[in-house]
Amino acid sequence: MNLEMKVWDWQEIFESVHNGIIAINLNSEVIIFNRAASMILNIPQIQAIGEQIEQVISNTRLIQVMESGTDEHNQRMKINDRAIISNRSPIWRGNKIIGAVAIFQDISEFEALSHQLDTFKEVNKRLDAVIEALDDGIVVVDSQCVVVRANDAYLNMIGITAKEFVGKRVCDLLMQGYANKSVTEMVLERRSKVNVMDVRNGKNLLLSGNPVFDDNGNVSYVVTAIRDVSQLNELEEKLAESEQIRDKYFHELEHLRSQQSFKKIITKDPEMQRKLEMACHVAYVDSNVLILGETGVGKELIAQLIHRASKRAKQPFIKINCGAIPLNLLESELFGYESGAFTGALREGKPGLFELAQGGTIFLDEVGELSLDLQVKVLRAIQDKVITRVGGKKPILLDVRIVAATNRELDIMVKEKKFREDLYYRLNVVPIFIPPLRNRKTDIFSLVAEFLEKFNRKYGYQKWIHPDVMDAFLAYDWPGNIRELENTIERLVVTYREDCIGIDALAETSLVSSQPSSKTIASFKDIASLQAYVESEERRLIAEAYRATGSTRKAASVLKISQSCMVKKMKKYKIFGNQTINKEVALFPDNEIQNRK
């Protein structure tokens, strides 16, 4: 075989190699540049053969390898945005170097595959973490009914290990007692989702099997989710218990809320307390209530009490003063109106007060002031629980509680044909009459204390009321009832200059005719000097405080002085432990009201 044939054979071998091969001689000329090298470097072979290597590859190290005689292995380099791994070696002939050769490989595809593999591993790792984080058990079975995956939640639920379960056929597991029912076989047969209840290891389990289809529509896997419903049953029981506790606290809270409204109605009168008890009692039903009583007795407070003590407490409380709204506007205010119902109407219409009270309570104050025409429409709303807006045709169903109030005698108005009899009987299901203040004068003490504290706090005063003023309050009939009393206290607090509101403060009020003037004013004139009057009041306050508390320490605390000062003043005024005060009524500077003995 001649040399040319040998060279030709080697050339064919070089051209068939997948890796790039470049060889140079001692003159740094390219003598081998195979097809793979041409493709990797994007340089035609004809332009490379015979050329200086530096002209072909500018960053080559073949010349350095040839000169140093040292191999370089696994050298990474970047050529034409390709990742290249190169091995370079000198070419020896005997003991002499006659050239150098580089064999290199494009690893860009391998790096891409490696990146995809890393990504796949990361996704698989995250999926494993998600599956293991679930409280529900997860079992994956392939189309051959072999278990390929079971998470820890399922293994712990059943009480087995992965070695006992994973890799086993479902039929074998059934025979060994690890399962009672094969959801997998049912899913494979039906090719759809299957839900099964099972009992394993003393637990009630809900098994939900789902098929996973391949591109050809065949079931490749069955994924079964297993949930321990016995835990859910326990949670349901705890939830039901919590709801019972919540309902209990809710009712207690509503009771406390109703008591808050009750506390605003200050009374010690037995008859008034019976009225309040009646209001609280009927609050639990939806019967219509008619509150009767003079102006200023607190009818609105009673209505609020009924609402807050009812099951509608969280819903609206809408008050309508039937005597304060002009008659020509009252119908549209009560029932609302549609767009264009009358001149000046809003374009989008407007809901009425009955609509705004949906689910709650509507309070018809001064109901006796309604016109006869409007009484008919109010009767329909109360009787049929239906209203129609002004200018509208669509009926609106109502769910409201009706509480009405009036200071007029409706039964007499019915006889005089000024109030509809049918509406009167609709409203008068549960009548509650609120007695006037003149019939429960024992409440005056508590009311005065409440209003005095209120306006002292509001205006920053420390006013207190002289006993003679209280006598005048008790002698007065209070035609304006509690409202008149409250307004009177405010007027005295803001207009009287002294801290002690004396009898002369009533000179320009309607109470002047009720004053016990002859005796009280005479006793006031008998006081020789301011100092004597001050000492007289000081003696009375110290005696009253000691009588009320029963000890010098507590009395000193009430009067905001030291105990030693209290003892000294008791000695000064010759006040002893068994002494009592003849004065029947006294209001202390700290606004504490004492009841009559």
Disulfide bonds with the S-S distance in Angstrom:
none
